[in-house]
Amino acid sequence: MVRTVGIGHQNFEVIRLKNNFYIDKTHFIKEWWEADDNVTLIARPRRFGKTLNMSMLEKFFSVKYAGRSELFEDLSIWKDEKYQKLQGTYPVISLSFANVKESDYEGTRRTVNRIIEDIYNKNIFLLDGDLLTENEKIYYQSITSDMEEGTATWALHKMTDFLSRYYRKKVIILLDEYDTPMQEAYVNDYWDELTVFIRSLFNSTFKTNPYLERAIMTGITRVSKESIFSDLNNLEVVTTTSEKYENAFGFTEEEVFAALDEFGISDKKEDVKRWYDGFTFGSKMDIYNPWSVINYLNKGKLRTYWANTSSNGLIGKLLREGSADIKQTFERLLAGESFVTEIDEQIIYDQLSTKKNAIWSLLLASGYLKVCGTKFVEETGRIYYELSLTNKEVRIMFENMIRDWFSESAHYNAFIRALLLGDIDAMNDYMNEITQSMFSYFDTGRKPSKKEPERFYHGFVLGLMAELADRYTITSNRESGFGRYDVMLEPKEQGADAVILEFKVQNERYEDQLSDTVEAALKQIEEKNYEAVLISNGIQKEHIRKYGFAFCGNEVLIGC
């Protein structure tokens, strides 16, 4: 009998009792326990089973679930008698920062306080009897959403003390989505305030805590040690490039294909692979996005399920406002190419807009890029990663994101129509309207400069690639310094016109007017014989249109 696919369930107990579709990941319990690490930080993309695995650990270890063999007895962990005896034998504190998404520091602190207050309320039985002293009972009752920072930062530490005394056993702590408030702090400009608070909370909870048995934190990123982990020297970090627990999050190809067989859609394996495969954890290739696979099993349609579960606001901001180099690299990614770079897996949020390669590290950690290969240079000790977009679903997500950059501009859509029609007057009118209204949108870094329009024009080319990719093969060929930037639109429909665009910045020493720059751009198209590749592909010369774009700041002149 085919199991029911329940969408959105993250509670292990509910899934098991309802016999919902579930892929056995209980081997993670044994792997983690036998690794015997004091504090483990696991970074995986969103919707990759982190919350469900943390729920699974809670139900397995917590004394509150002692004797619940029905949750595990037909799973791999129950084959080991040692683990049957271990089930339900530890006090567990389980909490999540997934919903800590406030726009300011005070709101964030109060939300974290409420999460801690809820833990105290759930263990209110500790106030009974004489386990706690009178002063400790007073402290217990002071844990509220309005408590002071000093009280809050020690609250989890004190709770482990109370629970360990009650159960006479050290405590396991499970913290899910630890980095969500850190991302919100970066986007909303209260990073410094929050890091001081979180650093103190983590230090008392995970380092200076004799009542802690062991702990797991999960998140999307590995926030830099200097930010919040500076005092934690007992931290085992497992990132997407680590081999540890490489099968525990996400679905392997074997697991996905077995599920497709179970649901009688074995003939869809290649489609599902093209859309949802491509993630790599450690040395394990062909990891599938579980959220999309489950939704596909439920609905039977290939769609962008995972890519649409988040606003991706931070990613969009970093790409849109990124340098010309970042946008050039992204052009290659959208065209199906890869590139090679160094990666620093310690994400330094307050340096994301300035530190070289930081955005690629974030995109890799978030699951939007995959590792195609690595190269270790022994002389320098550096590792270089070859990266590409993960799969079709991710590519579609980015195309939609880039379209949204221009979606509110009627001028942009009108420019596209004018370009396709070859209406040079309309192209000039609409292009100048676009630059006037959107120039700063692409150049809001810490040191914006409207004398360097590369950010806008590379964003504009990305917009062309996203908007016209179904009708044209779009390629770009550029030299450093923006001295030359030609864009070629090769039609997929036979008989349609091809288009060559050449962008040039006015050189006021040699070009008195923008019209001189236009002529220089058109002359370069001819001298460099850019049309040769189109002619070799069978496009007739009379079906090749050539345009020179000249600009000075946000003023544009287009000629042909």
C-alpha positions as CSV (number, residue, x, y, z in Angstrom):
1,M,0.0,0.0,0.0
2,V,1.4,3.4,-1.0
3,R,2.0,5.7,2.0
4,T,0.3,9.1,2.3
5,V,2.6,12.0,1.6
6,G,1.9,14.6,4.2
7,I,3.2,18.1,3.3
8,G,4.8,20.3,5.9
9,H,5.0,17.7,8.8
10,Q,8.2,18.3,10.8
11,N,7.2,16.3,13.9
12,F,8.7,12.9,13.9
13,E,6.1,11.4,16.2
14,V,3.2,12.6,14.0
15,I,4.7,11.2,10.8
16,R,5.4,7.8,12.4
17,L,2.0,7.5,14.0
18,K,0.1,8.5,10.8
19,N,2.4,6.2,8.7
20,N,3.1,9.1,6.4
21,F,5.8,8.8,3.8
22,Y,9.2,8.8,5.5
23,I,12.7,7.9,4.5
24,D,14.6,6.3,7.3
25,K,17.3,8.6,8.6
26,T,17.7,7.0,12.0
27,H,21.2,5.9,11.2
28,F,22.1,9.6,12.0
29,I,21.3,8.8,15.7
30,K,24.0,6.2,15.9
31,E,26.5,8.2,13.8
32,W,26.1,11.2,16.0
33,W,26.1,9.4,19.3
34,E,29.2,7.3,18.5
35,A,31.1,10.4,17.3
36,D,30.9,11.6,20.9
37,D,31.4,15.3,20.1
38,N,30.5,17.7,22.8
39,V,28.8,20.4,20.6
40,T,28.0,19.8,16.9
41,L,27.1,22.5,14.5
42,I,25.5,21.2,11.2
43,A,25.0,23.5,8.3
44,R,22.6,22.4,5.6
45,P,20.3,24.3,3.2
46,R,16.7,25.1,4.3
47,R,14.1,22.4,3.9
48,F,16.6,19.6,4.0
49,G,15.3,17.7,7.0
50,K,17.1,19.5,9.7
51,T,14.0,20.2,11.8
52,L,12.7,16.6,11.3
53,N,16.0,15.1,12.3
54,M,16.1,17.2,15.4
55,S,12.6,16.1,16.3
56,M,13.7,12.5,15.7
57,L,16.6,13.0,18.1
58,E,14.3,14.5,20.7
59,K,11.8,11.6,20.5
60,F,14.6,9.1,20.7
61,F,16.6,10.4,23.6
62,S,14.1,12.3,25.8
63,V,12.9,10.7,29.0
64,K,9.5,12.1,28.1
65,Y,9.3,9.5,25.3
66,A,10.6,6.6,27.3
67,G,9.1,3.3,26.2
68,R,7.8,4.7,22.9
69,S,9.3,1.8,20.9
70,E,6.5,2.0,18.3
71,L,8.1,5.1,16.9
72,F,11.3,3.3,16.0
73,E,10.8,-0.5,16.0
74,D,10.8,-1.0,12.2
75,L,13.6,1.5,11.5
76,S,17.3,0.8,11.2
77,I,18.3,2.1,14.7
78,W,16.1,-0.5,16.3
79,K,18.1,-3.4,14.9
80,D,20.8,-2.6,17.5
81,E,19.8,-3.8,20.9
82,K,22.2,-1.3,22.5
83,Y,20.1,1.6,21.1
84,Q,16.9,0.0,22.1
85,K,18.1,0.4,25.7
86,L,19.3,3.9,25.1
87,Q,15.9,5.2,23.9
88,G,14.2,7.6,26.3
89,T,17.0,7.9,28.9
90,Y,18.1,11.5,28.8
91,P,16.6,14.9,29.7
92,V,16.4,16.9,26.5
93,I,16.0,20.7,25.9
94,S,14.7,21.2,22.4
95,L,14.3,24.7,21.0
96,S,14.2,26.5,17.6
97,F,15.1,30.0,16.4
98,A,13.3,29.4,13.1
99,N,10.6,32.1,13.9
100,V,13.0,34.7,15.3
101,K,12.5,37.1,12.4
102,E,12.1,40.5,14.0
103,S,13.1,43.8,12.4
104,D,15.0,45.2,15.4
105,Y,17.2,44.0,18.3
106,E,14.7,44.5,21.1
107,G,12.0,42.5,19.3
108,T,14.5,39.7,18.6
109,R,15.7,39.6,22.3
110,R,12.1,39.5,23.5
111,T,11.3,36.6,21.1
112,V,14.3,34.6,22.2
113,N,13.2,35.3,25.8
114,R,9.8,34.0,25.1
115,I,11.3,30.8,23.7
116,I,13.3,30.3,26.9
117,E,10.3,31.2,29.0
118,D,8.3,28.5,27.2
119,I,11.0,25.9,28.2
120,Y,10.7,26.9,31.8
121,N,6.9,26.7,31.6
122,K,7.0,23.2,30.2
123,N,9.2,22.1,33.1
124,I,7.2,23.9,35.8
125,F,7.1,20.6,37.8
126,L,10.7,21.5,39.0
127,L,9.2,24.0,41.4
128,D,7.4,21.3,43.3
129,G,9.1,19.9,46.4
130,D,12.6,21.0,47.7
131,L,14.7,20.3,44.6
132,L,15.3,24.0,44.2
133,T,16.2,26.4,46.9
134,E,13.9,29.4,47.6
135,N,16.3,31.7,45.8
136,E,16.3,29.4,42.8
137,K,12.6,29.3,42.8
138,I,12.5,33.1,42.7
139,Y,15.0,33.0,39.8
140,Y,12.9,30.4,38.0
141,Q,9.8,32.7,38.2
142,S,11.9,35.7,36.9
143,I,12.3,34.0,33.5
144,T,9.9,36.0,31.3
145,S,9.8,37.7,28.0
146,D,10.9,41.0,29.7
147,M,13.8,39.6,31.6
148,E,17.1,41.4,31.4
149,E,19.9,40.3,29.1
150,G,22.1,38.9,31.9
151,T,19.2,36.8,33.2
152,A,18.4,35.5,29.7
153,T,22.0,34.6,28.8
154,W,22.3,32.2,31.8
155,A,18.7,30.8,31.6
156,L,19.5,27.7,29.6
157,H,22.6,27.0,31.7
158,K,20.4,27.1,34.8
159,M,17.8,24.9,33.3
160,T,20.3,22.2,32.5
161,D,21.4,22.4,36.2
162,F,17.8,22.0,37.4
163,L,17.0,19.1,35.0
164,S,20.3,17.3,35.7
165,R,19.5,17.4,39.4
166,Y,16.0,16.1,38.9
167,Y,16.9,13.3,36.5
168,R,20.4,12.7,37.9
169,K,21.8,12.8,34.4
170,K,23.4,15.4,32.2
171,V,21.2,17.2,29.6
172,I,21.1,17.0,25.8
173,I,20.4,20.4,24.1
174,L,19.0,20.6,20.5
175,L,18.9,24.1,18.9
176,D,17.4,24.2,15.5
177,E,17.9,27.1,13.0
178,Y,20.3,28.9,15.2
179,D,21.4,31.4,12.5
180,T,17.9,32.7,11.5
181,P,18.1,35.7,13.9
182,M,21.7,36.4,12.6
183,Q,20.5,36.8,9.1
184,E,17.7,39.1,10.1
185,A,20.1,41.1,12.1
186,Y,22.3,41.6,9.1
187,V,19.5,42.6,6.8
188,N,17.9,45.0,9.3
189,D,21.2,46.5,10.6
190,Y,21.3,45.4,14.3
191,W,24.2,42.9,13.8
192,D,26.5,44.2,16.5
193,E,23.9,44.3,19.2
194,L,22.7,40.8,18.6
195,T,26.1,39.2,18.4
196,V,27.0,40.4,21.9
197,F,23.8,38.8,23.3
198,I,24.1,35.6,21.3
199,R,27.8,35.1,22.1
200,S,27.0,35.4,25.8
201,L,24.1,33.0,25.5
202,F,26.0,30.4,23.6
203,N,29.1,30.7,25.9
204,S,27.1,30.0,29.1
205,T,25.0,27.3,27.4
206,F,27.5,25.3,25.4
207,K,30.9,26.0,26.9
208,T,30.9,26.8,30.6
209,N,28.3,24.2,31.4
210,P,29.1,21.1,33.5
211,Y,25.5,19.9,33.2
212,L,25.6,19.5,29.4
213,E,25.9,15.9,28.0
214,R,26.2,17.1,24.4
215,A,24.4,19.4,22.0
216,I,23.5,19.9,18.3
217,M,22.9,23.2,16.6
218,T,21.6,23.3,13.0
219,G,21.4,26.2,10.6
220,I,22.0,27.1,7.0
221,T,25.4,28.8,7.5
222,R,28.4,28.5,9.6
223,V,28.5,32.0,11.1
224,S,32.2,33.0,11.7
225,K,33.8,32.0,14.9
226,E,34.8,35.6,15.6
227,S,31.1,36.7,15.6
228,I,29.4,34.4,18.1
229,F,31.6,31.3,18.6
230,S,34.8,33.0,19.8
231,D,34.6,31.3,23.2
232,L,33.6,27.9,21.9
233,N,36.6,25.7,21.4
234,N,34.6,22.5,21.8
235,L,32.6,23.0,18.6
236,E,32.6,20.3,15.8
237,V,31.5,22.1,12.6
238,V,29.9,20.0,9.8
239,T,29.4,22.0,6.6
240,T,28.3,21.0,3.1
241,T,31.8,20.1,2.2
242,S,32.3,17.8,5.2
243,E,32.0,14.1,4.8
244,K,30.5,13.7,8.3
245,Y,26.7,12.9,8.2
246,E,26.7,13.3,4.4
247,N,23.7,11.0,4.0
248,A,21.7,12.2,7.0
249,F,20.1,15.3,5.3
250,G,18.5,15.3,1.9
251,F,17.5,12.2,-0.1
252,T,20.0,10.1,-1.9
253,E,19.4,9.0,-5.5
254,E,18.7,5.4,-4.4
255,E,16.1,6.7,-1.9
256,V,14.4,8.9,-4.5
257,F,14.2,6.3,-7.2
258,A,12.8,3.7,-4.6
259,A,10.1,6.3,-3.8
260,L,9.2,6.8,-7.4
261,D,9.0,3.0,-7.8
262,E,6.7,2.9,-4.8
263,F,4.4,5.5,-6.3
264,G,4.3,3.9,-9.7
265,I,6.1,6.7,-11.6
266,S,9.4,5.0,-12.3
267,D,9.4,6.6,-15.8
268,K,9.8,10.0,-14.3
269,K,13.3,9.4,-12.8
270,E,15.2,11.5,-15.3
271,D,12.8,14.4,-15.0
272,V,13.0,14.4,-11.3
273,K,16.8,14.1,-11.5
274,R,17.1,17.1,-13.8
275,W,14.9,19.3,-11.6
276,Y,15.8,18.3,-8.0
277,D,19.2,16.5,-8.0
278,G,22.6,18.2,-7.9
279,F,23.4,18.8,-4.2
280,T,26.7,17.5,-2.9
281,F,27.5,16.9,0.8
282,G,31.1,15.9,1.4
283,S,32.0,13.2,-1.1
284,K,28.4,12.2,-1.6
285,M,27.0,13.2,-5.0
286,D,23.5,13.1,-6.2
287,I,21.7,14.4,-3.1
288,Y,18.1,15.5,-3.9
289,N,16.1,18.3,-2.4
290,P,13.6,16.5,-0.1
291,W,11.0,19.3,0.0
292,S,10.6,19.3,-3.8
293,V,10.7,15.5,-4.1
294,I,7.9,15.2,-1.4
295,N,5.8,17.8,-3.1
296,Y,6.3,16.2,-6.5
297,L,5.2,12.8,-5.0
298,N,2.1,14.6,-3.6
299,K,1.1,16.7,-6.6
300,G,2.7,14.8,-9.6
301,K,3.9,18.0,-11.2
302,L,7.4,19.4,-11.8
303,R,7.5,22.8,-10.2
304,T,9.8,25.1,-8.2
305,Y,8.6,24.0,-4.8
306,W,11.8,24.5,-2.8
307,A,12.8,27.7,-4.5
308,N,9.5,29.3,-3.6
309,T,9.6,28.6,0.1
310,S,11.6,31.7,1.0
311,S,11.7,35.3,-0.1
312,N,15.5,35.0,-0.7
313,G,15.7,38.7,0.1
314,L,19.3,38.6,1.3
315,I,20.5,36.7,-1.8
316,G,18.7,39.0,-4.1
317,K,20.1,42.1,-2.4
318,L,23.7,40.8,-2.6
319,L,23.4,39.9,-6.3
320,R,21.6,43.1,-7.3
321,E,24.0,45.4,-5.5
322,G,27.1,43.2,-6.2
323,S,30.0,44.3,-8.2
324,A,30.4,44.0,-12.0
325,D,32.5,40.9,-11.4
326,I,29.8,39.2,-9.4
327,K,27.2,39.9,-12.1
328,Q,29.6,38.7,-14.9
329,T,30.1,35.5,-13.0
330,F,26.3,35.1,-12.7
331,E,25.9,35.6,-16.4
332,R,28.1,32.5,-16.9
333,L,26.1,30.5,-14.3
334,L,22.8,31.4,-16.0
335,A,24.3,30.3,-19.3
336,G,25.0,26.8,-17.8
337,E,28.7,27.4,-17.2
338,S,30.8,26.9,-14.1
339,F,33.6,28.9,-12.4
340,V,36.4,28.3,-10.0
341,T,36.9,30.1,-6.7
342,E,38.1,29.8,-3.2
343,I,35.5,29.4,-0.5
344,D,35.5,30.5,3.1
345,E,32.8,28.5,4.8
346,Q,32.8,30.8,7.9
347,I,30.2,33.3,6.8
348,I,31.0,36.8,8.1
349,Y,27.7,38.5,7.7
350,D,28.9,42.1,8.2
351,Q,31.5,41.6,5.4
352,L,29.1,40.0,2.9
353,S,29.0,43.1,0.8
354,T,32.7,43.8,0.9
355,K,34.6,40.5,1.3
356,K,35.8,38.8,-1.9
357,N,34.0,35.5,-2.6
358,A,31.7,35.9,0.4
359,I,28.5,35.7,-1.7
360,W,29.7,32.4,-3.4
361,S,30.2,30.9,0.1
362,L,26.7,31.9,1.1
363,L,25.2,30.6,-2.1
364,L,27.0,27.3,-1.7
365,A,25.8,27.0,2.0
366,S,22.3,27.9,1.0
367,G,22.2,25.1,-1.7
368,Y,22.0,27.4,-4.8
369,L,25.4,26.4,-6.0
370,K,26.9,22.9,-6.2
371,V,30.5,21.7,-6.1
372,C,31.5,20.1,-9.5
373,G,35.1,19.5,-8.5
374,T,37.9,20.6,-6.2
375,K,41.6,21.2,-6.6
376,F,44.1,21.3,-3.8
377,V,47.3,23.4,-4.4
378,E,49.9,21.8,-2.1
379,E,52.3,24.7,-2.4
380,T,49.8,27.2,-0.9
381,G,47.5,24.8,1.0
382,R,44.5,26.4,-0.7
383,I,41.5,24.5,-2.1
384,Y,39.7,25.8,-5.2
385,Y,36.1,24.8,-5.9
386,E,34.5,24.5,-9.3
387,L,30.9,25.7,-8.8
388,S,27.7,25.8,-10.9
389,L,24.0,26.3,-10.4
390,T,22.6,23.3,-8.6
391,N,19.8,22.2,-10.9
392,K,16.9,23.4,-13.1
393,E,14.7,24.5,-10.2
394,V,17.5,26.8,-8.9
395,R,18.1,28.3,-12.3
396,I,14.4,29.1,-12.7
397,M,14.3,30.6,-9.3
398,F,17.1,33.0,-10.2
399,E,15.6,33.9,-13.5
400,N,12.4,34.8,-11.7
401,M,14.3,36.8,-9.2
402,I,16.1,38.8,-11.9
403,R,12.8,39.4,-13.7
404,D,11.5,40.8,-10.5
405,W,14.2,43.4,-10.4
406,F,12.6,45.1,-13.5
407,S,9.0,43.9,-13.0
408,E,7.7,47.2,-11.7
409,S,9.2,49.1,-14.5
410,A,6.9,49.5,-17.5
411,H,9.8,51.2,-19.3
412,Y,11.8,47.9,-19.1
413,N,9.1,45.9,-20.8
414,A,8.6,48.6,-23.3
415,F,12.3,48.6,-24.1
416,I,12.3,44.8,-24.7
417,R,9.4,45.2,-27.1
418,A,11.2,48.1,-28.9
419,L,14.4,46.1,-29.1
420,L,12.6,43.1,-30.7
421,L,10.9,45.4,-33.2
422,G,14.1,47.4,-34.0
423,D,12.5,50.7,-33.0
424,I,15.7,52.8,-32.2
425,D,13.8,55.9,-31.1
426,A,11.7,54.0,-28.6
427,M,14.7,52.1,-27.4
428,N,16.4,55.4,-26.6
429,D,13.4,56.8,-24.8
430,Y,12.8,53.8,-22.7
431,M,16.4,53.0,-21.9
432,N,16.9,56.5,-20.5
433,E,13.8,56.2,-18.4
434,I,15.1,52.9,-17.0
435,T,18.5,54.3,-16.1
436,Q,17.0,57.4,-14.4
437,S,14.6,55.3,-12.3
438,M,16.7,52.2,-11.5
439,F,20.3,53.3,-11.6
440,S,20.6,53.6,-7.8
441,Y,18.7,50.3,-7.3
442,F,21.8,48.5,-8.6
443,D,24.3,50.7,-6.9
444,T,23.5,51.0,-3.2
445,G,26.7,49.7,-1.8
446,R,28.7,51.4,0.9
447,K,30.6,53.5,-1.7
448,P,28.2,54.0,-4.6
449,S,29.4,55.8,-7.6
450,K,27.3,56.8,-10.6
451,K,30.5,57.4,-12.5
452,E,30.9,53.7,-12.6
453,P,27.7,52.3,-14.2
454,E,28.9,48.7,-14.5
455,R,26.6,47.4,-11.7
456,F,23.5,48.6,-13.5
457,Y,24.6,47.5,-17.0
458,H,25.6,44.0,-15.9
459,G,22.3,43.8,-14.0
460,F,20.6,44.9,-17.2
461,V,22.2,42.1,-19.2
462,L,21.1,39.6,-16.6
463,G,17.6,40.9,-17.1
464,L,17.9,40.3,-20.8
465,M,19.1,36.7,-20.2
466,A,16.2,36.0,-17.9
467,E,13.6,37.6,-20.0
468,L,14.6,36.4,-23.5
469,A,16.2,33.0,-22.7
470,D,13.2,31.1,-24.2
471,R,13.6,32.9,-27.5
472,Y,17.3,33.6,-27.8
473,T,20.6,32.1,-26.9
474,I,22.3,35.0,-25.1
475,T,26.0,35.2,-24.8
476,S,28.3,38.0,-23.6
477,N,32.0,38.6,-24.2
478,R,33.8,41.3,-22.2
479,E,37.2,42.6,-21.2
480,S,38.2,43.9,-17.8
481,G,37.6,47.5,-17.0
482,F,34.4,47.7,-19.1
483,G,36.3,48.8,-22.1
484,R,34.3,46.4,-24.2
485,Y,31.1,44.6,-23.5
486,D,29.2,43.0,-26.3
487,V,26.0,41.0,-25.9
488,M,24.8,38.6,-28.6
489,L,21.2,37.4,-29.0
490,E,21.0,34.4,-31.3
491,P,17.4,33.5,-32.2
492,K,16.1,30.0,-31.6
493,E,13.4,30.5,-34.2
494,Q,14.6,30.2,-37.8
495,G,14.3,33.4,-39.8
496,A,14.2,35.8,-36.8
497,D,16.8,38.6,-36.4
498,A,19.9,38.2,-34.4
499,V,21.1,41.2,-32.3
500,I,24.5,42.4,-31.3
501,L,24.8,45.1,-28.5
502,E,28.0,46.9,-27.7
503,F,28.3,48.9,-24.5
504,K,30.9,51.7,-24.2
505,V,31.6,54.4,-21.6
506,Q,32.2,57.8,-23.1
507,N,35.9,58.7,-23.1
508,E,35.8,62.5,-22.9
509,R,39.4,62.9,-24.0
510,Y,38.6,61.5,-27.4
511,E,34.8,61.7,-27.7
512,D,33.2,65.1,-27.4
513,Q,29.6,63.8,-27.7
514,L,27.8,60.5,-26.8
515,S,27.2,60.1,-30.5
516,D,31.0,59.8,-31.0
517,T,30.9,57.0,-28.5
518,V,28.1,55.3,-30.3
519,E,30.1,55.4,-33.5
520,A,33.1,53.9,-31.7
521,A,31.0,51.1,-30.4
522,L,29.6,50.3,-33.9
523,K,33.0,50.6,-35.4
524,Q,34.3,48.0,-32.9
525,I,31.5,45.6,-33.8
526,E,32.7,45.7,-37.4
527,E,36.4,45.7,-36.8
528,K,36.2,42.8,-34.4
529,N,33.9,40.9,-36.8
530,Y,31.5,40.0,-34.0
531,E,28.9,38.8,-36.5
532,A,31.2,36.0,-37.8
533,V,30.0,33.4,-35.2
534,L,26.3,34.2,-36.2
535,I,27.0,33.8,-39.9
536,S,28.8,30.5,-39.2
537,N,25.7,29.3,-37.5
538,G,23.6,29.9,-40.6
539,I,22.2,33.4,-39.9
540,Q,22.2,35.6,-42.9
541,K,23.9,39.0,-42.7
542,E,20.8,41.0,-43.4
543,H,19.2,39.3,-40.3
544,I,21.8,40.6,-38.0
545,R,21.0,43.9,-36.2
546,K,23.8,45.9,-34.5
547,Y,23.5,48.5,-31.8
548,G,26.0,50.7,-30.0
549,F,25.1,51.8,-26.5
550,A,27.0,54.8,-25.3
551,F,26.7,56.1,-21.7
552,C,28.0,58.7,-19.4
553,G,26.7,58.1,-15.9
554,N,23.0,57.3,-16.2
555,E,22.7,59.1,-19.6
556,V,22.4,56.7,-22.5
557,L,22.4,57.1,-26.3
558,I,21.7,54.1,-28.6
559,G,22.6,54.1,-32.3
560,C,22.7,51.6,-35.1
